[in-house]
Amino acid sequence: MRAVHLMICVVLLASCTRQTCRESVEPEKVVLRVERLEQELFNSESTKEVERFLQNNPDFAQLFLHSDQYPADSILANRMFGLIQNPSIDTLYQESVAAFKDFDEVVARMEEGLGRLKVFYPNAPSPIVQTCVTGLYNDLFISNEHIMIGMDFFVGPDATYKPQQIPNYILQRYTIDHLAASILQFISSQYIAKSKGDAMLAEMIDYGKSYYLLSKILPCTPGNILIGYTEEEWEDIYENDAIIWANFIQNEWLYETDHTMKQRFLGERPNVYEIGDKCPGRIGRWLGWEIVEAYAKRTGATVQDIMSETDFNKIFTESKYKPSGS
């Protein structure tokens, strides 16, 4: 799988008030190797010790800190040592450590999720997990071999220092509660065959397949967390699903091929104003999830069959999707 750097777009079919866990498979046993690199880095007492840290962790240095962009490790080491001596970074470090006090629970969710993914796809990876604090330099790096987490990005809404380049409506998903879903969605996406066609519905179905698979490997994670909505947004879309669907049908958006138009309903936006001021961004992705879920229930298709299906019209037609409010 191609390695992915991301600003999370990232991470349940019904809210957690409707059901605790979805039906799924028993996970295989997966034990992830976890390395808390922030402790070693911030215990460094000289540039030489930081340089040794970089040499001892060459993958992290290259993939997360981009050491290959420096003429020598000593230059990056000097920069990093100056960073960890900054009093502001100490605040960031302490808040990051506090935010990750229950990180073992996140690891357990990832292990169970990867264990279920291995039931569906036996060759699913078991990456090494590494955490660190880098002064808001990088948030996540994910590949089949590595999961690298910039803890300081995930302190949450009470953080003293927040990443300035991320809009608030996206930043609300930068919490430790969203980590497992965000990471596993990227890892599991390699098993989804892309639908054939340029229509918006094709992309909606592909996103729907992604969230459907995620819901199967994280069956006890609330749906709003999986897709990155607040609880209020999650409740609102179910209360207004008939209105949302009517807009797509009446305006003939399902078969829209214009990229700009598609991005209005699939891309990152605070709201989809074409539907309503309270309609959250990425609503087309959610609707695709609903269609895939309806298809799975109506046809009894297996997870693997759904992920490999490239005929989006077949999934849509056979789903006979209707909003719950209709």
ZAMARGU-4260 file (C-alpha; in steps of 0.2 Angstrom, whole numbers, plus 5000, padded with zeros to 4 digits):
<rodrens>
0) 5000/5000/5000 | 5006/5018/4996 | 5012/5027/5012 | 5000/5041/5017 | 5003/5058/5025
5) 4986/5065/5030 | 4977/5079/5038 | 4963/5069/5044 | 4948/5070/5034 | 4947/5059/5042
10) 4941/5041/5059 | 4891/5015/5067 | 4876/5015/5056 | 4866/5020/5070 | 4871/5031/5085
15) 4877/5024/5100 | 4861/5027/5108 | 4852/5015/5096 | 4864/5001/5098 | 4880/4997/5108
20) 4890/4987/5095 | 4886/4981/5077 | 4886/4963/5072 | 4904/4958/5066 | 4917/4944/5067
25) 4928/4939/5081 | 4945/4946/5078 | 4961/4937/5076 | 4975/4939/5089 | 4985/4954/5084
30) 4999/4962/5096 | 5006/4978/5089 | 5023/4984/5093 | 5022/5001/5102 | 5037/5013/5104
35) 5034/5029/5114 | 5048/5039/5106 | 5044/5055/5114 | 5051/5049/5131 | 5068/5045/5123
40) 5068/5062/5113 | 5064/5073/5127 | 5076/5065/5139 | 5090/5070/5128 | 5103/5081/5136
45) 5113/5086/5121 | 5113/5088/5102 | 5124/5072/5102 | 5110/5062/5111 | 5097/5068/5099
50) 5108/5063/5084 | 5109/5046/5092 | 5090/5046/5094 | 5089/5049/5075 | 5101/5036/5071
55) 5093/5023/5082 | 5076/5027/5074 | 5080/5030/5055 | 5063/5026/5048 | 5055/5039/5060
60) 5068/5051/5056 | 5066/5050/5037 | 5047/5047/5036 | 5041/5058/5050 | 5054/5071/5052
65) 5061/5071/5034 | 5079/5069/5039 | 5084/5066/5020 | 5080/5084/5017 | 5095/5089/5028
70) 5113/5088/5023 | 5118/5079/5039 | 5109/5072/5054 | 5118/5084/5065 | 5108/5099/5058
75) 5092/5091/5061 | 5098/5085/5078 | 5103/5103/5083 | 5086/5109/5077 | 5077/5096/5087
80) 5087/5099/5103 | 5083/5118/5102 | 5065/5113/5101 | 5064/5102/5116 | 5073/5116/5126
85) 5059/5128/5122 | 5048/5132/5137 | 5033/5132/5126 | 5037/5115/5119 | 5038/5109/5137
90) 5020/5114/5139 | 5015/5105/5123 | 5024/5090/5128 | 5016/5089/5145 | 4999/5092/5138
95) 5002/5078/5125 | 5008/5066/5138 | 4992/5069/5148 | 4981/5067/5133 | 4989/5051/5129
100) 4987/5043/5146 | 4975/5031/5140 | 4984/5027/5123 | 4984/5009/5128 | 4965/5008/5125
105) 4968/5016/5107 | 4981/5002/5104 | 4969/4989/5110 | 4955/4996/5098 | 4968/4996/5083
110) 4973/4978/5088 | 4955/4972/5088 | 4952/4982/5072 | 4967/4974/5063 | 4962/4957/5070
115) 4945/4958/5062 | 4953/4965/5046 | 4964/4950/5045 | 4948/4939/5046 | 4942/4947/5030
120) 4959/4949/5022 | 4972/4937/5030 | 4987/4947/5023 | 4982/4963/5032 | 4997/4972/5040
125) 5002/4974/5058 | 5012/4990/5058 | 5024/4996/5071 | 5016/5011/5081 | 5027/5025/5086
130) 5022/5041/5095 | 5032/5057/5097 | 5030/5076/5100 | 5038/5086/5087 | 5032/5104/5089
135) 5017/5102/5078 | 5028/5097/5064 | 5018/5082/5058 | 5002/5074/5063 | 5002/5056/5055
140) 5011/5045/5044 | 5003/5028/5039 | 5009/5014/5029 | 5008/4995/5030 | 5024/4995/5040
145) 5022/5011/5051 | 5010/5021/5061 | 5018/5037/5067 | 5008/5048/5077 | 5012/5067/5081
150) 5004/5067/5099 | 5004/5086/5100 | 4991/5087/5086 | 4979/5077/5096 | 4978/5085/5113
155) 4961/5091/5109 | 4951/5107/5111 | 4959/5113/5127 | 4977/5113/5120 | 4987/5128/5124
160) 4994/5127/5106 | 4984/5121/5091 | 4990/5118/5073 | 4986/5134/5064 | 4984/5127/5047
165) 4969/5116/5051 | 4952/5124/5050 | 4942/5122/5066 | 4928/5111/5058 | 4942/5098/5054
170) 4952/5101/5070 | 4937/5095/5080 | 4942/5078/5074 | 4960/5079/5080 | 4957/5070/5097
175) 4963/5054/5103 | 4945/5047/5102 | 4946/5048/5083 | 4964/5041/5081 | 4960/5022/5079
180) 4946/5025/5066 | 4956/5038/5056 | 4971/5026/5056 | 4961/5010/5052 | 4951/5018/5038
185) 4967/5022/5029 | 4974/5005/5031 | 4958/4996/5026 | 4956/5007/5011 | 4968/4997/5001
190) 4955/4983/5000 | 4942/4993/4992 | 4940/4991/4973 | 4936/5008/4964 | 4920/5009/4956
195) 4920/5011/4937 | 4913/5028/4932 | 4914/5047/4935 | 4897/5050/4942 | 4896/5057/4960
200) 4886/5042/4964 | 4902/5031/4960 | 4912/5041/4973 | 4898/5041/4986 | 4898/5022/4985
205) 4917/5020/4986 | 4916/5031/5002 | 4902/5021/5008 | 4911/5005/5006 | 4926/5012/5016
210) 4914/5017/5031 | 4905/5000/5029 | 4921/4991/5031 | 4927/5002/5045 | 4911/4999/5054
215) 4914/4980/5053 | 4932/4981/5060 | 4927/4994/5073 | 4909/4988/5078 | 4909/4996/5095
220) 4914/5013/5089 | 4900/5026/5087 | 4896/5030/5069 | 4899/5049/5071 | 4917/5045/5077
225) 4919/5034/5061 | 4914/5047/5049 | 4920/5062/5060 | 4904/5071/5064 | 4899/5078/5081
230) 4885/5070/5090 | 4874/5085/5086 | 4878/5083/5067 | 4875/5064/5068 | 4858/5066/5076
235) 4853/5080/5064 | 4857/5071/5048 | 4846/5056/5053 | 4832/5068/5058 | 4833/5076/5041
240) 4838/5061/5030 | 4823/5062/5019 | 4826/5080/5015 | 4844/5076/5011 | 4839/5062/5000
245) 4826/5073/4991 | 4839/5086/4987 | 4850/5074/4979 | 4836/5066/4968 | 4827/5083/4964
250) 4843/5091/4959 | 4850/5076/4949 | 4866/5076/4959 | 4869/5058/4959 | 4875/5057/4941
255) 4884/5074/4942 | 4902/5073/4934 | 4908/5090/4936 | 4923/5090/4949 | 4919/5106/4957
260) 4901/5101/4960 | 4906/5084/4967 | 4917/5092/4979 | 4903/5102/4986 | 4895/5086/4993
265) 4910/5075/4995 | 4924/5087/5000 | 4929/5095/5016 | 4917/5110/5020 | 4910/5116/5036
270) 4892/5114/5029 | 4884/5110/5013 | 4874/5126/5011 | 4866/5119/4995 | 4855/5108/5007
275) 4855/5118/5023 | 4865/5129/5035 | 4866/5114/5047 | 4870/5100/5034 | 4888/5095/5038
280) 4901/5094/5025 | 4905/5077/5016 | 4886/5073/5017 | 4888/5063/5001 | 4900/5051/5009
285) 4888/5048/5023 | 4874/5045/5010 | 4885/5033/5001 | 4887/5023/5017 | 4869/5022/5020
290) 4867/5015/5002 | 4880/5002/5005 | 4873/4997/5021 | 4856/4995/5013 | 4863/4985/4999
295) 4872/4973/5012 | 4856/4971/5022 | 4845/4968/5007 | 4857/4956/4997 | 4867/4947/5011
300) 4883/4951/5001 | 4899/4947/5011 | 4911/4961/5016 | 4923/4955/5003 | 4910/4954/4989
305) 4905/4972/4993 | 4923/4979/4993 | 4927/4970/4976 | 4911/4976/4967 | 4915/4990/4955
310) 4897/4992/4948 | 4891/5006/4958 | 4874/5006/4949 | 4872/4988/4954 | 4875/4992/4972
315) 4863/5007/4971 | 4849/4999/4962 | 4849/4983/4972 | 4850/4993/4989 | 4833/5000/4985
320) 4839/5014/4997 | 4825/5024/5006 | 4829/5036/5020 | 4822/5031/5037 | 4810/5046/5037
325) 4802/5042/5021
</rodrens>
